[in-house]
Structures are given as C-alpha cells and as structure tokens.
C-alpha cells in the first residue's frame, strides 16, 4: 500500500497531494461509498467496479464491528 498524502476538496475539485505528481498522466475514477472516497486508476470496467465496491463494503463493515467491540 502506498500513502501519497491528503487530498483536499476546494470549490468542488479534488486537489491531489505531492505524491501523485510522479504519476501526473494518469486519470482516476472517484467512488464514494458510505462517505468514503476511493480513487481507482481508470478505466475500470463494470465487473471490476462491482468487485471493488463489494470489497470496500466488507472492509468498512468489518472496521465498524471492530470499533463497536472496542467500545464495549
């Protein structure tokens, strides 16, 4: 996993961090799932998009369960 930095939203535009400048010719698909924005290199076909959405949903739900267990 690579953590390039924080993306800022200004005037309905996403401003990418310095870490993305090394790959400045790429475009990304932006997905919003349960308030979480995920960037995926484009193009993405429907099958891959469905798989990504499913995996993200599973990950978010597992994380929530972990947090709920910690809060007990």
Residue frames as qw, qx, qy, qz and C-alpha x, y, z in Angstrom:
[[0.000, 0.890, 0.456, 0.000, 0.00, 0.00, 0.00],
 [0.408, 0.191, 0.000, 0.893, 1.20, 3.48, -0.79],
 [0.137, -0.824, -0.464, 0.294, 0.06, 6.55, 1.15],
 [0.456, 0.436, 0.183, 0.754, 0.67, 9.59, -1.07],
 [0.099, -0.023, -0.291, 0.951, -0.94, 12.12, 1.30],
 [0.201, 0.545, 0.628, -0.517, -4.13, 14.04, 1.88],
 [0.160, 0.428, 0.587, 0.668, -6.48, 15.08, -0.91],
 [0.046, 0.361, 0.357, -0.860, -8.10, 18.49, -0.40],
 [0.201, 0.624, 0.701, 0.280, -11.51, 19.46, -1.73],
 [0.073, -0.468, -0.088, 0.877, -11.75, 23.10, -2.81],
 [0.420, 0.435, -0.137, -0.784, -14.55, 24.57, -4.93],
 [0.895, 0.226, 0.240, -0.302, -15.84, 21.07, -5.83],
 [0.664, 0.582, -0.466, 0.054, -12.40, 20.00, -7.08],
 [0.895, -0.410, 0.059, 0.164, -10.12, 17.40, -5.55],
 [0.208, 0.863, -0.451, 0.096, -6.55, 18.67, -5.17],
 [0.959, 0.001, -0.248, 0.138, -4.09, 15.80, -5.18],
 [0.571, -0.760, 0.226, 0.213, -1.07, 15.63, -2.84],
 [0.066, 0.774, -0.572, -0.263, 2.56, 15.83, -3.94],
 [0.508, -0.202, 0.836, 0.060, 2.80, 12.02, -4.07],
 [0.669, 0.528, 0.518, -0.078, 0.51, 11.96, -7.09],
 [0.243, 0.863, -0.234, -0.377, 2.66, 14.33, -9.14],
 [0.263, -0.423, 0.811, 0.306, 5.01, 11.49, -10.07],
 [0.294, 0.278, 0.889, 0.213, 2.10, 9.85, -11.90],
 [0.191, 0.468, 0.160, -0.848, 0.57, 13.03, -13.33],
 [0.298, 0.178, -0.615, -0.708, -0.53, 11.44, -16.63],
 [0.122, -0.241, -0.963, 0.016, -2.96, 9.02, -15.01],
 [0.454, -0.322, -0.105, -0.824, -6.65, 9.55, -14.53],
 [0.013, -0.022, -0.910, 0.414, -8.72, 8.09, -11.72],
 [0.441, -0.503, -0.592, -0.450, -12.28, 7.00, -11.10],
 [0.103, -0.238, 0.551, -0.793, -13.63, 8.50, -7.87],
 [0.507, -0.392, -0.734, -0.224, -16.08, 6.33, -5.94],
 [0.256, -0.374, 0.438, -0.776, -17.96, 7.43, -2.86],
 [0.638, -0.244, -0.721, -0.121, -19.11, 4.59, -0.66],
 [0.585, -0.660, -0.446, 0.151, -20.71, 5.39, 2.71],
 [0.180, -0.981, 0.043, 0.050, -18.99, 8.78, 2.77],
 [0.603, -0.473, 0.470, 0.438, -15.56, 7.33, 1.90],
 [0.556, 0.769, -0.175, -0.263, -13.99, 8.49, -1.37],
 [0.771, -0.197, 0.525, 0.302, -11.87, 5.90, -3.16],
 [0.352, 0.753, -0.357, -0.426, -9.65, 6.71, -6.18],
 [0.811, 0.016, 0.566, 0.149, -9.07, 3.88, -8.66],
 [0.127, -0.383, 0.556, 0.727, -6.93, 4.15, -11.81],
 [0.679, 0.519, 0.223, -0.469, -9.11, 4.43, -14.90],
 [0.613, -0.173, -0.273, -0.721, -10.57, 2.91, -16.92],
 [0.262, -0.097, 0.883, -0.377, -12.50, 0.50, -14.74],
 [0.379, -0.145, -0.733, -0.545, -14.98, -1.97, -16.16],
 [0.646, -0.416, -0.072, -0.636, -18.31, -2.79, -14.53],
 [0.894, -0.168, -0.411, 0.057, -17.14, -6.18, -13.24],
 [0.536, 0.132, -0.428, 0.716, -14.05, -4.71, -11.55],
 [0.205, -0.414, 0.123, -0.878, -16.12, -1.81, -10.17],
 [0.794, -0.377, -0.242, -0.411, -18.60, -4.27, -8.66],
 [0.830, -0.077, -0.434, 0.343, -15.77, -6.27, -7.09],
 [0.290, 0.277, -0.329, 0.855, -14.15, -3.13, -5.63],
 [0.450, -0.448, -0.010, -0.772, -17.46, -1.92, -4.19],
 [0.877, -0.306, -0.336, -0.157, -18.08, -5.31, -2.57],
 [0.724, 0.014, -0.417, 0.549, -14.61, -5.48, -1.03],
 [0.062, 0.361, -0.228, 0.902, -14.80, -1.90, 0.25],
 [0.638, -0.449, -0.145, -0.609, -18.23, -2.55, 1.78],
 [0.883, -0.225, -0.392, 0.126, -16.90, -5.66, 3.54],
 [0.532, 0.167, -0.357, 0.749, -13.88, -3.74, 4.82],
 [0.193, -0.441, 0.102, -0.871, -15.95, -0.82, 6.14],
 [0.777, -0.415, -0.217, -0.421, -18.40, -3.14, 7.90],
 [0.841, -0.113, -0.406, 0.340, -15.59, -5.19, 9.49],
 [0.306, 0.289, -0.300, 0.856, -13.91, -2.00, 10.67],
 [0.449, -0.479, -0.025, -0.754, -17.18, -0.77, 12.22],
 [0.878, -0.330, -0.326, -0.116, -17.63, -4.08, 14.04],
 [0.678, 0.068, -0.402, 0.612, -14.07, -3.82, 15.39],
 [0.016, 0.377, -0.195, 0.905, -14.72, -0.30, 16.65],
 [0.670, -0.451, -0.160, -0.568, -18.02, -1.35, 18.25],
 [0.881, -0.210, -0.390, 0.166, -16.26, -4.24, 20.03],
 [0.473, 0.190, -0.349, 0.787, -13.56, -1.91, 21.29],
 [0.240, -0.455, 0.045, -0.857, -16.19, 0.48, 22.63],
 [0.768, -0.421, -0.406, -0.260, -17.76, -2.26, 24.79]]
